[in-house]
Amino acid sequence: MQSITETLRQPAERIQRHLCSSTIGWIALTVMIIAGSTTNAFGKKLTEFFSPLSMLFLSEIMLLLFAILTFGFFPIVKKIRHVRPSLILPLFTAGVLNGVVAPVFWFTGLERTFAVNSQLFGNSETLFLILFGILLMRSFPKRSEWLGGAIIFLGLLTVALHGFTDGISIAGGDALIVLAGGVYGLGGVLIRKYLRHVEPQVIIVARAVSAIAFFFLLSPFITHPFATEIKSFPLEFLGVLIGYGLISRFLLIFSYYESLERLPLQTVSLLGTVTVGTGLIFSQLYLHETILWYQATGAALIILGAVVVQWSGLKKLEAHVEHYLKSHHH
């Protein structure tokens, strides 16, 4: 770590450039937290008008658009062409899990539960990452990861047991959110095990293309096609649709990448857990959903557990974890 004297000896231009980059990074991180807080609330509102399959299509086509605008169409194609044949199957499998199966479970669950609950139960993914890491990668968690996972589980249990005042009560929609977290966890472990050397944008495109292909393959067999839903979509809610695409998807991911490029990974990852709480607040303000005391307690425990888990895993695996985070958006 540089001393103040050594820092002052650096050329003024270099210091100014560093401060400017850091300022942009903090602005991007703030935008990321604000944008991430809107995902569940905007998504929940749109499920009133679009089926889970249509939400899948909207979400993933926006993700694909982000990748093309950010990395460029031809550079991405070039990267895809250089993927080793032995990695095609893991890439396809991860794309289907994270781009099709998990989002379908998640949007179906979101349609049947409150945005507040989806914000909380969605964090079960961290527990599944630890579990599948043990089973598939023989990666035995450290003591701090066990502790963090236990705290997250306690937070989820607090919500499911209504603050330990009732028996386990988990609605069908909440169960689907947990199931989506399990599938995301499995896909995440596959990425960590087989695709750590594949560029993140390639994984994002594989996921988005898998979802879009699934949508078009299934569309002829569903009762209410996407075109009908678009035609019947109320114009007064057009702002919600634009907000979901521009803020919850594009701006969230763009600011996420910008903050990762300009700030330490620990800072971005740990402060990103704040969206668990801010997402609850936005759902209350926008959807007028009530935040009960046990939900607030569960959110606090989940944030604490996530901080413990992520801090323990970021110290020695920074480059690897950054790759995983960049390729994993939902």
C-alpha positions as CSV (number, residue, x, y, z in Angstrom):
1,M,0.0,0.0,0.0
2,Q,1.5,3.4,-1.0
3,S,2.2,6.0,1.6
4,I,0.9,9.6,1.3
5,T,4.4,10.8,0.4
6,E,4.7,8.3,-2.4
7,T,1.3,9.1,-3.7
8,L,2.0,12.8,-3.8
9,R,5.1,12.1,-5.8
10,Q,3.1,10.6,-8.6
11,P,2.4,12.8,-11.6
12,A,-0.7,15.0,-11.0
13,E,-2.3,13.8,-14.2
14,R,-2.1,10.2,-13.1
15,I,-3.6,11.0,-9.7
16,Q,-6.4,13.0,-11.4
17,R,-7.1,10.1,-13.8
18,H,-7.3,7.6,-10.9
19,L,-9.6,9.9,-8.8
20,C,-11.9,10.4,-11.9
21,S,-12.1,6.7,-12.5
22,S,-12.8,6.0,-8.9
23,T,-15.6,8.7,-8.8
24,I,-17.2,7.2,-11.9
25,G,-17.0,3.8,-10.3
26,W,-18.8,4.9,-7.1
27,I,-21.5,6.6,-9.2
28,A,-21.9,3.4,-11.2
29,L,-22.1,1.4,-8.0
30,T,-24.8,3.7,-6.6
31,V,-26.7,3.4,-9.9
32,M,-26.3,-0.3,-9.8
33,I,-27.9,-0.5,-6.3
34,I,-30.8,1.8,-7.2
35,A,-31.4,-0.1,-10.5
36,G,-31.1,-3.5,-8.8
37,S,-33.8,-2.5,-6.3
38,T,-36.4,-2.1,-9.1
39,T,-36.0,-5.6,-10.7
40,N,-38.5,-7.5,-8.5
41,A,-41.1,-4.7,-8.3
42,F,-41.1,-3.9,-12.0
43,G,-41.0,-7.6,-12.9
44,K,-43.9,-8.3,-10.6
45,K,-46.0,-5.6,-12.2
46,L,-45.3,-6.9,-15.7
47,T,-46.4,-10.4,-14.7
48,E,-49.9,-9.0,-14.5
49,F,-49.8,-8.5,-18.3
50,F,-47.2,-11.0,-19.6
51,S,-46.9,-14.7,-19.1
52,P,-43.7,-16.2,-17.6
53,L,-42.6,-17.2,-21.1
54,S,-43.1,-13.7,-22.5
55,M,-41.2,-12.3,-19.5
56,L,-38.4,-14.7,-20.3
57,F,-38.3,-13.5,-23.8
58,L,-38.3,-9.8,-22.9
59,S,-35.7,-10.2,-20.2
60,E,-33.2,-12.2,-22.3
61,I,-33.5,-10.2,-25.5
62,M,-32.7,-7.1,-23.4
63,L,-29.7,-9.0,-22.0
64,L,-28.6,-9.9,-25.5
65,L,-29.0,-6.3,-26.6
66,F,-26.8,-5.2,-23.7
67,A,-24.0,-7.7,-24.7
68,I,-24.0,-6.5,-28.4
69,L,-24.0,-2.8,-27.6
70,T,-21.3,-3.2,-25.0
71,F,-18.9,-5.7,-26.6
72,G,-19.8,-5.5,-30.3
73,F,-21.5,-8.0,-32.5
74,F,-18.4,-9.1,-34.5
75,P,-16.0,-9.3,-31.6
76,I,-18.5,-11.6,-29.8
77,V,-18.9,-13.8,-32.9
78,K,-15.1,-14.0,-33.0
79,K,-14.9,-15.1,-29.4
80,I,-17.6,-17.7,-29.9
81,R,-15.7,-19.2,-32.9
82,H,-12.7,-19.7,-30.7
83,V,-14.6,-21.7,-28.0
84,R,-13.1,-25.1,-27.8
85,P,-15.4,-28.0,-29.0
86,S,-15.1,-29.7,-25.6
87,L,-16.7,-26.7,-23.9
88,I,-19.7,-26.5,-26.2
89,L,-21.8,-28.9,-24.1
90,P,-21.1,-27.2,-20.8
91,L,-21.7,-23.8,-22.4
92,F,-25.0,-25.0,-23.8
93,T,-26.0,-26.7,-20.5
94,A,-25.2,-23.5,-18.5
95,G,-27.1,-21.4,-21.0
96,V,-30.2,-23.6,-20.8
97,L,-30.1,-23.7,-16.9
98,N,-29.5,-20.0,-16.4
99,G,-31.3,-18.7,-19.4
100,V,-34.3,-21.0,-19.7
101,V,-35.1,-23.2,-16.7
102,A,-34.2,-20.9,-13.8
103,P,-35.9,-17.8,-15.3
104,V,-39.1,-19.7,-16.1
105,F,-39.3,-20.9,-12.5
106,W,-38.4,-17.4,-11.3
107,F,-41.0,-15.5,-13.4
108,T,-43.7,-18.1,-12.6
109,G,-42.9,-17.8,-8.9
110,L,-42.9,-14.0,-9.1
111,E,-46.3,-14.1,-10.7
112,R,-47.7,-16.1,-7.7
113,T,-46.0,-14.3,-4.8
114,F,-45.1,-10.9,-3.5
115,A,-42.1,-9.0,-4.8
116,V,-40.9,-8.7,-1.2
117,N,-40.8,-12.5,-0.8
118,S,-39.1,-13.0,-4.2
119,Q,-36.4,-10.5,-3.1
120,L,-35.8,-12.6,0.0
121,F,-36.2,-16.2,-1.2
122,G,-34.1,-15.5,-4.3
123,N,-31.0,-15.3,-2.0
124,S,-31.3,-19.1,-1.5
125,E,-29.0,-19.3,-4.6
126,T,-26.0,-18.7,-2.3
127,L,-26.8,-21.8,-0.3
128,F,-27.2,-23.8,-3.5
129,L,-23.8,-22.5,-4.8
130,I,-22.2,-23.9,-1.6
131,L,-24.1,-27.2,-1.8
132,F,-23.4,-27.8,-5.5
133,G,-19.8,-26.7,-5.0
134,I,-19.4,-29.5,-2.4
135,L,-21.1,-32.1,-4.6
136,L,-19.7,-31.3,-8.0
137,M,-16.4,-29.5,-7.4
138,R,-15.4,-31.3,-4.1
139,S,-14.9,-27.7,-2.8
140,F,-15.3,-28.0,1.0
141,P,-16.5,-24.7,2.4
142,K,-14.3,-22.7,4.8
143,R,-15.5,-22.0,8.3
144,S,-16.6,-18.5,7.3
145,E,-18.6,-19.9,4.4
146,W,-20.4,-22.3,6.7
147,L,-21.1,-19.5,9.1
148,G,-22.4,-17.2,6.3
149,G,-24.5,-19.9,4.8
150,A,-26.0,-20.7,8.2
151,I,-26.9,-17.0,8.7
152,I,-28.6,-16.8,5.3
153,F,-30.5,-20.0,6.0
154,L,-31.6,-18.5,9.4
155,G,-32.8,-15.4,7.5
156,L,-34.8,-17.5,5.0
157,L,-36.1,-19.7,7.9
158,T,-37.2,-16.5,9.8
159,V,-39.3,-15.5,6.8
160,A,-40.7,-19.0,6.2
161,L,-41.6,-19.4,9.9
162,H,-43.1,-15.9,10.1
163,G,-40.5,-14.9,12.8
164,F,-40.7,-18.4,14.5
165,T,-44.3,-17.7,15.5
166,D,-45.8,-20.2,13.1
167,G,-45.0,-23.5,11.3
168,I,-43.2,-23.5,8.1
169,S,-45.3,-21.6,5.6
170,I,-44.0,-21.3,2.1
171,A,-46.4,-20.6,-0.7
172,G,-46.1,-22.2,-4.2
173,G,-44.7,-19.0,-5.7
174,D,-42.0,-18.8,-3.0
175,A,-41.1,-22.4,-3.5
176,L,-40.6,-21.7,-7.2
177,I,-38.3,-18.8,-6.4
178,V,-36.2,-21.1,-4.2
179,L,-36.2,-23.7,-7.0
180,A,-35.0,-21.0,-9.4
181,G,-32.2,-20.2,-6.9
182,G,-31.3,-23.9,-7.0
183,V,-31.1,-24.0,-10.8
184,Y,-29.1,-20.7,-10.9
185,G,-26.8,-22.3,-8.3
186,L,-26.2,-25.4,-10.4
187,G,-25.6,-23.3,-13.5
188,G,-23.2,-21.1,-11.5
189,V,-21.2,-24.1,-10.4
190,L,-21.0,-25.4,-14.0
191,I,-19.6,-22.0,-15.0
192,R,-17.1,-22.1,-12.2
193,K,-16.0,-25.7,-13.0
194,Y,-15.9,-25.8,-16.8
195,L,-16.2,-22.3,-18.2
196,R,-13.8,-20.2,-16.1
197,H,-11.6,-19.5,-19.2
198,V,-14.5,-18.6,-21.5
199,E,-15.2,-14.9,-21.9
200,P,-18.2,-13.7,-19.8
201,Q,-19.9,-12.1,-22.8
202,V,-19.9,-15.5,-24.6
203,I,-21.6,-17.0,-21.6
204,I,-24.2,-14.2,-21.5
205,V,-24.9,-14.6,-25.3
206,A,-25.2,-18.4,-24.9
207,R,-27.7,-17.9,-22.2
208,A,-29.7,-15.2,-24.1
209,V,-29.8,-17.2,-27.3
210,S,-30.9,-20.4,-25.5
211,A,-33.8,-18.5,-24.0
212,I,-34.8,-16.8,-27.3
213,A,-34.6,-20.1,-29.2
214,F,-36.7,-21.8,-26.5
215,F,-39.3,-19.0,-26.8
216,F,-39.7,-19.3,-30.5
217,L,-39.8,-23.2,-30.4
218,L,-42.5,-23.2,-27.8
219,S,-44.6,-20.2,-29.0
220,P,-46.6,-22.1,-31.6
221,F,-47.9,-24.4,-28.9
222,I,-49.1,-21.9,-26.3
223,T,-52.6,-20.5,-26.0
224,H,-51.8,-16.8,-25.6
225,P,-48.9,-15.8,-27.9
226,F,-46.6,-12.9,-27.2
227,A,-48.1,-10.8,-30.0
228,T,-51.6,-10.9,-28.3
229,E,-50.1,-9.8,-25.0
230,I,-48.3,-6.9,-26.6
231,K,-51.5,-5.8,-28.4
232,S,-53.6,-5.9,-25.1
233,F,-50.9,-4.3,-23.0
234,P,-52.3,-1.1,-21.4
235,L,-50.4,2.0,-22.6
236,E,-50.5,3.6,-19.2
237,F,-48.1,0.9,-18.0
238,L,-45.7,1.5,-20.9
239,G,-43.4,3.3,-18.5
240,V,-43.1,0.2,-16.4
241,L,-42.1,-1.9,-19.4
242,I,-39.5,0.8,-20.4
243,G,-38.3,1.0,-16.8
244,Y,-37.8,-2.7,-16.6
245,G,-35.9,-2.8,-19.8
246,L,-33.9,0.4,-19.4
247,I,-33.4,0.4,-15.6
248,S,-33.8,-3.1,-14.3
249,R,-31.9,-4.8,-17.1
250,F,-29.7,-2.5,-19.2
251,L,-28.8,0.2,-16.7
252,L,-28.3,-2.4,-13.9
253,I,-25.9,-4.6,-15.9
254,F,-24.1,-1.6,-17.5
255,S,-23.5,0.1,-14.2
256,Y,-22.5,-3.3,-12.7
257,Y,-19.8,-3.7,-15.3
258,E,-18.6,-0.1,-15.0
259,S,-18.3,-0.5,-11.2
260,L,-16.4,-3.8,-11.5
261,E,-13.9,-2.2,-13.9
262,R,-13.2,0.8,-11.7
263,L,-13.6,-0.3,-8.1
264,P,-12.2,-3.3,-6.1
265,L,-14.3,-6.5,-6.5
266,Q,-14.8,-6.7,-2.7
267,T,-16.4,-3.3,-2.7
268,V,-18.8,-4.0,-5.6
269,S,-19.8,-7.5,-4.4
270,L,-20.3,-6.7,-0.7
271,L,-22.1,-3.4,-1.2
272,G,-24.3,-5.1,-3.9
273,T,-25.9,-7.1,-1.1
274,V,-27.6,-3.9,0.0
275,T,-30.1,-4.4,-2.8
276,V,-31.8,-7.1,-0.6
277,G,-32.9,-4.3,1.7
278,T,-33.4,-1.5,-0.9
279,G,-35.4,-3.9,-3.1
280,L,-37.8,-4.4,-0.2
281,I,-38.2,-0.7,0.3
282,F,-38.9,-0.1,-3.4
283,S,-41.5,-2.8,-3.5
284,Q,-43.2,-1.2,-0.6
285,L,-43.2,2.2,-2.1
286,Y,-44.1,1.2,-5.7
287,L,-46.4,-1.8,-5.1
288,H,-47.5,-0.8,-1.6
289,E,-46.5,-4.2,-0.3
290,T,-46.2,-4.4,3.5
291,I,-42.8,-5.3,4.9
292,L,-43.5,-7.3,8.1
293,W,-41.0,-7.3,11.0
294,Y,-39.9,-10.9,10.3
295,Q,-39.2,-10.0,6.6
296,A,-37.1,-7.1,7.7
297,T,-35.2,-9.3,10.1
298,G,-34.8,-12.0,7.5
299,A,-33.4,-9.4,5.1
300,A,-30.9,-8.2,7.7
301,L,-29.7,-11.7,8.3
302,I,-29.4,-12.5,4.6
303,I,-27.3,-9.4,4.0
304,L,-25.1,-10.3,6.9
305,G,-24.7,-13.9,5.7
306,A,-24.0,-12.8,2.2
307,V,-21.3,-10.4,3.4
308,V,-19.6,-13.2,5.4
309,V,-19.7,-15.7,2.5
310,Q,-18.5,-13.3,-0.2
311,W,-15.8,-11.7,1.9
312,S,-14.3,-15.2,2.7
313,G,-14.4,-16.2,-1.0
314,L,-13.1,-13.0,-2.5
315,K,-9.7,-12.8,-0.9
316,K,-7.9,-15.5,-2.9
317,L,-10.1,-16.0,-5.9
318,E,-10.7,-12.4,-7.0
319,A,-10.1,-12.9,-10.8
320,H,-12.2,-16.1,-10.9
321,V,-15.1,-14.7,-8.9
322,E,-15.1,-11.5,-11.0
323,H,-15.4,-13.8,-14.1
324,Y,-18.3,-15.6,-12.5
325,L,-20.1,-12.5,-11.5
326,K,-19.8,-10.9,-14.9
327,S,-21.3,-13.9,-16.6
328,H,-24.2,-14.3,-14.1
329,H,-27.1,-11.9,-14.4
330,H,-30.7,-12.7,-13.6
